[in-house]
Amino acid sequence: MFGRKKKCAAKTYDKENMKPVIHCSICTGEQAACFEDRRTGQLHEVMLIRGEGDLAAFREEYGIDGEIERRY
C-alpha cells in the first residue's frame, strides 16, 4: 500500500521498428527515455530520467540489454 511498488509485467515495444534512446537537453541536462521510430526518426517519450534508478527501471520495464544511445 504505502511505499511498496507492485511488480509490473514487462512492457514490450516493436524492436524491429523502434529503438530505445535517451534524449538529453544540452541546456538543462534533463534526460528522457524515448523510443525512436526507425523509419521517421520521430521520438516517443516514455519517462523522465532523474538518476541511475530511473534508467535501471526503464531497462527492466522494457527488457533492454546493452548500451542505449544518447541524443542531444
C-alpha positions as CSV (number, residue, x, y, z in Angstrom):
1,M,0.0,0.0,0.0
2,F,2.3,2.8,1.2
3,G,5.9,2.7,-0.1
4,R,5.5,-0.6,-1.9
5,K,5.9,-0.9,-5.6
6,K,4.0,-3.6,-7.4
7,K,5.9,-5.8,-9.7
8,C,4.5,-5.0,-13.2
9,A,4.6,-7.3,-16.2
10,A,7.3,-6.3,-18.6
11,K,6.1,-3.9,-21.3
12,T,7.0,-4.5,-24.9
13,Y,7.9,-2.4,-27.9
14,D,8.3,-3.1,-31.6
15,K,12.0,-4.0,-31.7
16,E,12.0,-4.1,-35.5
17,N,10.7,-0.5,-36.0
18,M,11.6,1.2,-32.7
19,K,14.9,1.8,-31.0
20,P,15.4,2.9,-27.3
21,V,17.3,6.2,-26.9
22,I,18.0,8.7,-24.1
23,H,17.1,12.2,-25.2
24,C,19.3,14.7,-23.3
25,S,18.9,18.5,-23.2
26,I,22.2,20.4,-23.7
27,C,20.9,23.4,-21.7
28,T,19.2,21.9,-18.7
29,G,20.7,18.4,-18.6
30,E,17.2,16.9,-18.4
31,Q,17.0,13.4,-19.7
32,A,14.1,11.4,-21.1
33,A,13.8,7.8,-22.1
34,C,12.3,7.5,-25.6
35,F,11.7,5.2,-28.4
36,E,12.8,6.4,-31.9
37,D,10.8,5.3,-34.9
38,R,13.5,3.9,-37.3
39,R,11.5,4.9,-40.4
40,T,10.6,8.5,-39.5
41,G,13.1,9.4,-36.7
42,Q,10.2,10.6,-34.5
43,L,10.8,10.3,-30.8
44,H,8.1,8.9,-28.5
45,E,8.9,9.9,-24.9
46,V,8.2,7.3,-22.3
47,M,9.5,8.6,-19.0
48,L,11.8,11.2,-17.3
49,I,15.2,10.0,-16.2
50,R,16.3,11.7,-12.9
51,G,19.0,9.2,-12.0
52,E,20.5,5.8,-12.4
53,G,17.5,4.2,-10.6
54,D,15.1,5.6,-13.2
55,L,17.4,4.4,-16.0
56,A,17.6,0.9,-14.4
57,A,13.8,0.9,-14.1
58,F,13.4,1.8,-17.8
59,R,15.7,-1.0,-18.8
60,E,13.9,-3.6,-16.6
61,E,10.4,-2.5,-17.6
62,Y,11.1,-2.9,-21.3
63,G,13.7,-5.7,-21.1
64,I,16.5,-3.6,-22.7
65,D,20.0,-5.0,-22.6
66,G,23.2,-3.3,-23.8
67,E,24.1,0.3,-24.4
68,I,21.3,2.9,-25.0
69,E,22.2,5.7,-27.5
70,R,22.1,9.2,-26.2
71,R,20.7,12.0,-28.4
72,Y,21.4,15.7,-27.8
